[in-house]
Amino acid sequence: MSLIQLTIKGISYSQTQSGAYALVLSEMDGSRTLPIIIGAFEAQSIAIALETEIRPPRPLTHDLFKTFSDRFLITVKEVIIHKLVDGVFFSSLICERDGVEEVIDTRTSDAIAIAVRFQAPIYTYENILEKAGVFLKIEEELGIKDPAEKEEDSIDLESLEIKKEPSFSDLSLTELHNKLNNAVTDENYELAAKIRDEISKRS
């Protein structure tokens, strides 16, 4: 069965489902999307890895995994979302060391957080896209909202809503930069990303 490459389209926060985020993947050569419910920590980790301007003062768990792998010459070649059972996705990391390939079972949210750090491609199978298609109720323009678990990675989008962005329009650039520094120091990356977006709009 042929693999279909996916890319990260966005992360949306649910106001009604506490602690839940929807990670939306889209196929590279098509219009279908694959929404996956993930936890707060994994959503935050993925969003931070995608950012270029925000760096946590201490390494997150997935950063530690990347550093550990680099030190021992382990490469993550790709991630495959290979199964969907009762709304729960099952994924594998395809790793290589000294020419030997290993397949490691992992939660999909962790796999994607790691894939972003290794710039590894993400794949799934046609039957999974077909199966998950009946659940697609996400609006076309999500964009990356800011992050933060549900025990398993699953599809359950009925209660998901787009979180309204806070307004920083009354603050000066100096005040915004001060708030950004404070948010990063406090490891509040959700707030930091929103402030960064406001600063970017004014640049």
C-alpha positions as CSV (number, residue, x, y, z in Angstrom):
1,M,0.0,0.0,0.0
2,S,1.4,3.4,-1.0
3,L,2.3,6.0,1.5
4,I,0.8,9.6,1.4
5,Q,3.0,12.4,2.7
6,L,1.4,14.8,5.1
7,T,2.3,18.3,6.3
8,I,1.2,20.2,9.4
9,K,-1.6,22.6,8.6
10,G,-2.4,24.0,12.0
11,I,-3.2,23.5,15.7
12,S,-6.6,24.6,17.1
13,Y,-7.7,24.9,20.8
14,S,-11.0,23.6,22.0
15,Q,-12.9,25.9,24.3
16,T,-15.4,23.3,25.3
17,Q,-13.1,20.2,25.6
18,S,-10.7,21.0,28.4
19,G,-7.1,20.5,27.6
20,A,-7.7,19.3,24.1
21,Y,-6.1,20.5,20.9
22,A,-6.7,19.5,17.3
23,L,-3.5,18.9,15.2
24,V,-4.5,19.2,11.6
25,L,-2.4,17.4,9.0
26,S,-3.0,17.8,5.2
27,E,-1.8,15.7,2.3
28,M,1.0,17.3,0.3
29,D,-0.6,16.5,-3.1
30,G,-4.3,16.8,-2.3
31,S,-6.9,18.7,-0.4
32,R,-7.8,16.2,2.4
33,T,-6.9,16.8,6.0
34,L,-6.4,14.5,8.9
35,P,-7.4,16.0,12.3
36,I,-5.9,14.4,15.5
37,I,-6.8,15.3,19.0
38,I,-3.6,15.7,21.1
39,G,-2.7,16.9,24.6
40,A,-1.5,20.3,25.8
41,F,2.1,19.4,26.2
42,E,2.5,17.8,22.8
43,A,0.6,20.7,21.1
44,Q,2.9,23.2,22.8
45,S,6.0,21.2,21.9
46,I,5.0,21.0,18.2
47,A,4.2,24.7,18.0
48,I,7.5,25.7,19.6
49,A,9.5,23.4,17.2
50,L,7.7,25.2,14.3
51,E,8.6,28.6,15.6
52,T,11.9,30.3,14.8
53,E,11.8,33.2,17.2
54,I,10.8,31.4,20.5
55,R,13.3,29.2,22.2
56,P,12.5,27.8,25.7
57,P,15.1,28.5,28.4
58,R,15.3,24.8,29.2
59,P,15.0,21.9,26.7
60,L,11.6,20.2,26.4
61,T,11.3,16.4,26.5
62,H,11.3,16.2,22.7
63,D,14.3,18.5,22.4
64,L,16.1,16.1,24.8
65,F,15.2,13.2,22.6
66,K,16.7,15.0,19.6
67,T,19.9,15.8,21.5
68,F,20.2,12.3,22.8
69,S,19.7,10.9,19.3
70,D,22.2,13.2,17.8
71,R,24.8,12.3,20.4
72,F,24.4,8.6,19.7
73,L,24.1,9.1,15.9
74,I,20.5,8.0,15.7
75,T,18.5,9.5,12.8
76,V,14.7,9.6,12.6
77,K,14.1,9.0,8.9
78,E,10.3,9.3,8.9
79,V,7.0,8.9,10.8
80,I,4.2,6.7,9.6
81,I,0.7,6.9,10.9
82,H,-0.1,3.3,10.2
83,K,-3.4,2.4,11.9
84,L,-6.7,4.0,13.1
85,V,-8.8,2.0,15.6
86,D,-11.9,3.3,17.3
87,G,-10.7,6.9,16.7
88,V,-7.2,6.3,18.0
89,F,-4.2,6.7,15.8
90,F,-1.2,4.4,15.9
91,S,2.2,5.6,14.6
92,S,5.8,4.5,14.2
93,L,9.2,6.2,14.2
94,I,11.5,4.8,11.5
95,C,15.0,5.3,12.9
96,E,18.4,4.4,11.6
97,R,21.9,4.0,13.2
98,D,25.0,2.6,11.5
99,G,22.9,1.6,8.6
100,V,20.5,-0.5,10.7
101,E,16.8,0.5,10.6
102,E,14.5,0.2,13.6
103,V,10.8,0.7,13.9
104,I,9.6,2.2,17.2
105,D,6.0,2.3,18.3
106,T,4.9,5.8,19.5
107,R,1.9,8.0,20.1
108,T,1.2,10.1,17.1
109,S,1.5,13.4,18.9
110,D,5.0,12.5,20.2
111,A,6.0,11.1,16.8
112,I,5.1,14.4,15.1
113,A,6.8,16.5,17.8
114,I,10.0,14.5,17.1
115,A,9.5,14.5,13.3
116,V,9.5,18.4,13.3
117,R,12.8,18.5,15.1
118,F,14.4,16.0,12.7
119,Q,12.7,17.6,9.7
120,A,11.5,14.1,9.0
121,P,8.6,13.5,6.6
122,I,5.2,12.3,8.0
123,Y,3.2,9.7,6.1
124,T,0.0,7.8,6.3
125,Y,-1.9,5.3,4.2
126,E,-4.8,5.9,1.8
127,N,-7.2,3.8,3.9
128,I,-6.6,5.9,6.9
129,L,-7.4,9.1,5.0
130,E,-10.5,7.6,3.7
131,K,-11.5,6.3,7.2
132,A,-10.8,9.6,8.9
133,G,-12.5,11.7,6.2
134,V,-15.9,11.2,7.7
135,F,-14.8,13.2,10.7
136,L,-13.5,16.2,8.9
137,K,-15.4,19.2,10.2
138,I,-12.5,21.6,10.5
139,E,-12.8,25.1,8.9
140,E,-10.5,25.7,5.9
141,E,-8.4,28.4,7.5
142,L,-7.0,27.2,10.9
143,G,-3.5,28.6,11.1
144,I,-1.3,27.7,14.0
145,K,-3.0,28.7,17.2
146,D,-0.9,28.3,20.3
147,P,-0.5,25.4,22.2
148,A,-0.8,23.2,25.3
149,E,-3.6,16.1,26.9
150,K,-5.7,13.7,26.4
151,E,-4.3,10.2,27.2
152,E,-4.5,9.1,23.5
153,D,-4.3,10.7,20.1
154,S,-7.8,10.4,18.7
155,I,-10.5,12.0,16.5
156,D,-13.3,13.7,18.3
157,L,-13.9,17.1,16.7
158,E,-17.6,17.7,17.6
159,S,-16.8,20.1,20.4
160,L,-13.8,21.8,18.9
161,E,-13.9,25.6,18.4
162,I,-11.4,28.1,17.3
163,K,-10.0,30.1,20.3
164,K,-10.5,33.8,20.0
165,E,-7.1,35.6,20.0
166,P,-6.5,38.1,22.8
167,S,-6.1,41.8,21.7
168,F,-2.7,43.5,22.3
169,S,-3.6,46.5,20.1
170,D,-3.5,49.0,23.0
171,L,0.1,48.1,23.9
172,S,3.2,49.8,22.5
173,L,6.0,47.8,20.8
174,T,8.2,48.3,23.9
175,E,5.4,46.9,26.2
176,L,4.9,44.0,23.8
177,H,8.6,43.1,23.8
178,N,8.7,43.3,27.6
179,K,5.6,41.0,27.8
180,L,7.2,38.6,25.3
181,N,10.4,38.4,27.4
182,N,8.4,37.8,30.6
183,A,6.3,35.1,28.9
184,V,9.3,33.2,27.7
185,T,11.0,33.5,31.1
186,D,7.8,32.1,32.7
187,E,7.7,29.3,30.1
188,N,4.3,30.5,29.0
189,Y,4.9,29.8,25.3
190,E,1.2,30.0,24.4
191,L,1.1,33.7,25.4
192,A,4.6,34.3,23.9
193,A,3.5,33.1,20.5
194,K,0.5,35.4,20.5
195,I,2.6,38.4,21.5
196,R,5.1,37.5,18.9
197,D,2.4,37.4,16.2
198,E,1.2,40.9,17.3
199,I,4.8,42.2,17.0
200,S,5.2,40.7,13.6
201,K,2.0,42.4,12.4
202,R,3.6,45.8,13.2
203,S,7.0,45.1,11.6
